[in-house]
Amino acid sequence: MKGLGTLHAGRGVLRGTVLLLGCLAIASGLAAQDQSQQPASPPQPPGSSQPQNPPEQPPKEEKKEESTNPAQAAAEKTKEVTLQAAQATKNLGTAALIKARDWESGWLTGVYVEKGRPIVLLTGEQRRKIYLEQTLTTPGAYMKRMFAAGIDQARGAPPQWDGGMRGYGERFASREGQFISANTLAYLGNSALKYEVRYDQCTCSGFWPRTRHAIMRNFLTYNASEQELRPQWGLYGGAFGGGLISTAWKPHPRNAFAEGGRAMLGQAGYGALLNFFIEFSTDINRKIGARKKK
């Protein structure tokens, strides 16, 4: 029995040894397989040291193309067009303001002879052109009548006309008709007498001498010699005739001679004021920054 137990023990030891050797063989085979799969490093020349691995560069981010959004593109285009339109409007307004300040030869003052320039007798064609500009073909001819009609509207004159837009239209039409009649008669009279119809700025200096010159030129003008002064027969004759004609459409009762006299008084006041403005218009323009005429 003892020999049988020893035999069984020897077989157990032999079986364990075989199992251990098998496990070692399998482990060695797997290690050899892993080593054979790794790439062999190139042989280093003698004396050279193993180069250090360069630092890893961060991966470059791929540039993403911006996707085009139709709605956003349309909004940006609209914004650009709006800014351009706003700038154009600003430039236009600035140009209009500068132009409005240049009164010397504009629609507000009309034609006149500047200081230091000789007065040359007008031709028939020049007289006709000035008449049309002062009466029909420039904005100033209508703006002045609109202003006068506004004063009549505020005064309620004549009282027979309404106070609304209809009444203002009647007053403007009356002022315009009287003005055209007076200017036409003055044009015919001055053409026949060959009187000067333009205001000439004073060659003097100083406020009061220039003011006196502006007032006197409303009552006196040069004859054909452009040297001798004569009463403004054509100007005041036209004003009186325009007042007479206006009674044809103004509400009655109306006195024709009284209307003519009032028209002459109006010419005296309005003409002196206009001459004063023309006389000092250059100084006013310089004060507010208008460009100097060449």
Secondary structure per residue as TSV (DSSP state, phi and psi in degrees):
chain	resnum	aa	ss	phi	psi
A	1	M	-	360.0	-37.2
A	2	K	H	-66.2	-37.5
A	3	G	H	-69.0	-36.0
A	4	L	H	-65.4	-37.6
A	5	G	H	-68.8	-36.4
A	6	T	H	-68.2	-38.4
A	7	L	H	-61.6	-41.9
A	8	H	H	-66.3	-37.4
A	9	A	H	-68.1	-38.7
A	10	G	H	-66.9	-38.9
A	11	R	H	-63.8	-37.2
A	12	G	H	-65.6	-40.4
A	13	V	H	-66.6	-41.5
A	14	L	H	-63.2	-40.1
A	15	R	H	-65.8	-42.0
A	16	G	H	-64.5	-38.4
A	17	T	H	-65.6	-44.2
A	18	V	H	-61.1	-41.0
A	19	L	H	-64.3	-39.1
A	20	L	H	-67.4	-43.4
A	21	L	H	-62.9	-36.7
A	22	G	H	-64.9	-41.5
A	23	C	H	-65.0	-39.5
A	24	L	H	-65.3	-39.1
A	25	A	H	-63.5	-41.4
A	26	I	H	-65.9	-42.4
A	27	A	H	-64.8	-39.5
A	28	S	H	-65.8	-36.9
A	29	G	H	-65.9	-40.2
A	30	L	H	-67.0	-39.4
A	31	A	H	-66.2	-40.7
A	32	A	H	-65.2	-36.3
A	33	Q	H	-66.1	-42.0
A	34	D	H	-65.0	-38.1
A	35	Q	H	-70.4	-34.3
A	36	S	H	-70.9	-25.5
A	37	Q	H	-78.5	-23.0
A	38	Q	S	-75.3	135.5
A	39	P	-	-66.5	139.8
A	40	A	-	-76.6	133.1
A	41	S	-	-73.9	142.7
A	42	P	-	-63.7	147.9
A	43	P	-	-67.6	137.7
A	44	Q	-	-88.4	137.0
A	45	P	-	-66.1	152.7
A	46	P	T	-63.6	140.6
A	47	G	T	87.9	-12.0
A	48	S	-	-90.8	144.8
A	49	S	-	-92.1	157.6
A	50	Q	-	-65.8	119.1
A	51	P	-	-65.2	143.6
A	52	Q	-	-74.3	144.2
A	53	N	-	-67.3	128.9
A	54	P	-	-64.7	151.1
A	55	P	-	-64.4	142.0
A	56	E	-	-67.0	128.9
A	57	Q	-	-81.4	136.9
A	58	P	-	-65.7	141.8
A	59	P	-	-61.6	131.7
A	60	K	-	-69.5	131.7
A	61	E	-	-77.5	131.0
A	62	E	-	-69.9	130.9
A	63	K	-	-70.0	120.5
A	64	K	-	-86.9	128.6
A	65	E	-	-73.5	132.5
A	66	E	-	-71.0	128.3
A	67	S	-	-75.5	136.3
A	68	T	-	-80.6	121.8
A	69	N	-	-101.5	114.5
A	70	P	H	-57.6	-40.2
A	71	A	H	-66.5	-41.6
A	72	Q	H	-66.5	-40.8
A	73	A	H	-62.3	-41.4
A	74	A	H	-64.9	-38.5
A	75	A	H	-65.8	-42.6
A	76	E	H	-64.8	-39.0
A	77	K	H	-64.5	-41.8
A	78	T	H	-63.0	-40.3
A	79	K	H	-63.6	-42.6
A	80	E	H	-63.0	-44.6
A	81	V	H	-64.1	-39.2
A	82	T	H	-63.7	-42.4
A	83	L	H	-64.7	-40.5
A	84	Q	H	-63.9	-41.0
A	85	A	H	-65.7	-39.0
A	86	A	H	-64.7	-41.1
A	87	Q	H	-65.7	-40.8
A	88	A	H	-63.8	-39.9
A	89	T	H	-64.4	-39.7
A	90	K	H	-64.0	-44.5
A	91	N	H	-63.0	-40.3
A	92	L	H	-65.2	-41.6
A	93	G	H	-64.0	-39.4
A	94	T	H	-63.9	-43.8
A	95	A	H	-63.3	-39.6
A	96	A	H	-65.8	-38.2
A	97	L	H	-65.7	-43.4
A	98	I	H	-63.3	-41.4
A	99	K	H	-66.1	-37.6
A	100	A	H	-66.4	-26.6
A	101	R	H	-78.0	-17.8
A	102	D	-	-85.7	83.5
A	103	W	-	-86.1	-19.8
A	104	E	T	-53.3	-47.9
A	105	S	T	-117.2	24.8
A	106	G	S	-90.2	-168.5
A	107	W	T	-75.4	-16.9
A	108	L	T	-78.3	-44.6
A	109	T	T	-91.2	-26.3
A	110	G	-	79.5	-164.8
A	111	V	S	-85.3	136.5
A	112	Y	E	-152.8	169.0
A	113	V	E	-97.6	121.0
A	114	E	-	-71.3	159.2
A	115	K	T	-60.8	131.9
A	116	G	T	89.6	-7.0
A	117	R	-	-97.5	141.6
A	118	P	-	-70.3	149.2
A	119	I	-	-93.8	118.5
A	120	V	-	-109.1	138.3
A	121	L	-	-59.1	133.1
A	122	L	-	-75.3	147.0
A	123	T	-	-85.3	170.0
A	124	G	H	-61.9	-39.5
A	125	E	H	-65.9	-39.8
A	126	Q	H	-65.6	-39.5
A	127	R	H	-62.4	-41.9
A	128	R	H	-65.0	-39.6
A	129	K	H	-64.7	-44.1
A	130	I	H	-63.5	-40.5
A	131	Y	H	-60.4	-45.6
A	132	L	H	-65.9	-40.4
A	133	E	H	-66.3	-40.0
A	134	Q	H	-77.6	-16.6
A	135	T	H	-112.0	-40.3
A	136	L	T	-131.7	-36.9
A	137	T	S	-100.5	6.4
A	138	T	S	-124.4	151.1
A	139	P	H	-60.2	-33.0
A	140	G	H	-60.4	-32.4
A	141	A	H	-61.4	-31.4
A	142	Y	H	-93.1	-34.7
A	143	M	H	-63.2	-40.1
A	144	K	H	-63.9	-40.4
A	145	R	H	-68.6	-35.0
A	146	M	H	-63.8	-40.2
A	147	F	H	-64.4	-44.8
A	148	A	H	-63.7	-38.8
A	149	A	H	-65.5	-33.4
A	150	G	H	-64.7	-38.5
A	151	I	H	-65.2	-43.8
A	152	D	H	-60.7	-37.8
A	153	Q	H	-64.5	-42.5
A	154	A	H	-66.4	-35.2
A	155	R	H	-80.2	-16.7
A	156	G	T	71.0	35.0
A	157	A	-	-114.1	130.8
A	158	P	S	-73.2	151.3
A	159	P	T	-68.1	-16.8
A	160	Q	T	-71.2	-17.8
A	161	W	S	-91.0	152.1
A	162	D	-	-65.6	169.3
A	163	G	S	-99.0	-4.0
A	164	G	S	-89.8	-156.4
A	165	M	H	-66.4	-33.0
A	166	R	H	-63.5	-43.5
A	167	G	H	-65.0	-38.6
A	168	Y	H	-64.9	-40.0
A	169	G	H	-62.0	-39.3
A	170	E	H	-66.6	-39.6
A	171	R	H	-69.5	-39.1
A	172	F	H	-65.3	-44.4
A	173	A	H	-62.2	-38.3
A	174	S	H	-65.5	-45.4
A	175	R	H	-61.9	-42.0
A	176	E	H	-66.7	-42.5
A	177	G	H	-63.5	-42.7
A	178	Q	H	-66.5	-39.0
A	179	F	H	-65.5	-44.5
A	180	I	H	-63.6	-41.0
A	181	S	H	-62.8	-46.7
A	182	A	H	-65.1	-43.4
A	183	N	H	-65.5	-36.7
A	184	T	H	-67.4	-44.0
A	185	L	H	-65.0	-39.9
A	186	A	H	-65.6	-38.8
A	187	Y	H	-62.3	-44.2
A	188	L	H	-66.1	-41.9
A	189	G	H	-67.1	-45.9
A	190	N	H	-67.7	-32.3
A	191	S	H	-67.1	-40.3
A	192	A	H	-68.4	-39.5
A	193	L	H	-84.5	-12.5
A	194	K	T	59.7	42.6
A	195	Y	-	-87.9	153.2
A	196	E	-	-75.0	132.6
A	197	V	-	-105.9	-3.9
A	198	R	S	-99.0	149.4
A	199	Y	E	-84.0	137.0
A	200	D	E	-111.2	125.5
A	201	Q	-	-64.5	145.3
A	202	C	-	-68.9	139.5
A	203	T	S	-83.7	-3.0
A	204	C	S	-82.8	-179.6
A	205	S	-	-132.4	160.1
A	206	G	S	100.8	147.7
A	207	F	H	-66.7	-51.7
A	208	W	H	-68.8	-41.4
A	209	P	H	-60.7	-39.2
A	210	R	H	-70.9	-36.2
A	211	T	H	-65.7	-43.1
A	212	R	H	-61.6	-40.5
A	213	H	H	-61.8	-42.7
A	214	A	H	-63.5	-40.3
A	215	I	H	-70.8	-44.0
A	216	M	H	-65.4	-33.2
A	217	R	T	-70.1	-11.0
A	218	N	T	-79.9	-15.2
A	219	F	T	-116.1	-19.6
A	220	L	E	-127.2	148.3
A	221	T	E	-147.2	169.8
A	222	Y	E	-84.3	147.7
A	223	N	-	-87.3	-161.9
A	224	A	T	-63.4	-22.5
A	225	S	T	-74.5	-16.4
A	226	E	S	57.7	23.3
A	227	Q	S	-129.6	-31.3
A	228	E	S	-102.6	134.3
A	229	L	E	-88.8	141.4
A	230	R	E	-136.2	155.9
A	231	P	E	-61.0	151.5
A	232	Q	-	-79.4	67.8
A	233	W	H	-64.1	-43.7
A	234	G	H	-65.7	-42.4
A	235	L	H	-64.9	-49.3
A	236	Y	H	-79.6	-27.2
A	237	G	H	-65.3	-40.0
A	238	G	H	-64.6	-41.4
A	239	A	H	-62.5	-43.3
A	240	F	H	-64.1	-43.7
A	241	G	H	-64.8	-37.4
A	242	G	H	-63.4	-38.7
A	243	G	H	-65.0	-40.0
A	244	L	H	-61.2	-46.5
A	245	I	H	-65.6	-32.5
A	246	S	H	-64.2	-20.8
A	247	T	T	-68.2	-12.9
A	248	A	T	-67.3	-28.6
A	249	W	T	-118.9	-11.2
A	250	K	S	-75.9	151.8
A	251	P	-	-64.7	143.7
A	252	H	S	-90.3	157.6
A	253	P	S	-82.8	141.4
A	254	R	-	-136.1	137.4
A	255	N	-	-98.5	116.6
A	256	A	H	-60.8	-44.1
A	257	F	H	-69.1	-33.9
A	258	A	H	-66.3	-40.1
A	259	E	H	-64.3	-40.6
A	260	G	H	-63.1	-42.3
A	261	G	H	-63.7	-42.0
A	262	R	H	-63.8	-36.0
A	263	A	H	-65.4	-37.9
A	264	M	H	-67.2	-40.4
A	265	L	H	-63.7	-38.6
A	266	G	H	-63.0	-40.9
A	267	Q	H	-63.7	-38.6
A	268	A	H	-61.9	-45.1
A	269	G	H	-73.7	-48.6
A	270	Y	H	-66.8	-41.2
A	271	G	H	-64.3	-40.9
A	272	A	H	-64.8	-40.3
A	273	L	H	-65.0	-42.0
A	274	L	H	-64.7	-42.8
A	275	N	H	-62.5	-38.6
A	276	F	H	-62.6	-42.2
A	277	F	H	-65.1	-42.5
A	278	I	H	-64.4	-40.4
A	279	E	H	-60.6	-40.5
A	280	F	H	-106.9	10.7
A	281	S	H	-63.7	-38.7
A	282	T	H	-61.7	-42.9
A	283	D	H	-65.9	-39.7
A	284	I	H	-64.3	-43.2
A	285	N	H	-63.1	-40.2
A	286	R	H	-63.7	-35.9
A	287	K	H	-65.8	-36.3
A	288	I	T	-97.4	7.8
A	289	G	T	90.1	17.5
A	290	A	-	-71.9	151.8
A	291	R	-	-70.0	152.5
A	292	K	-	-80.6	134.2
A	293	K	-	-71.0	141.5
A	294	K	-	-98.4	360.0
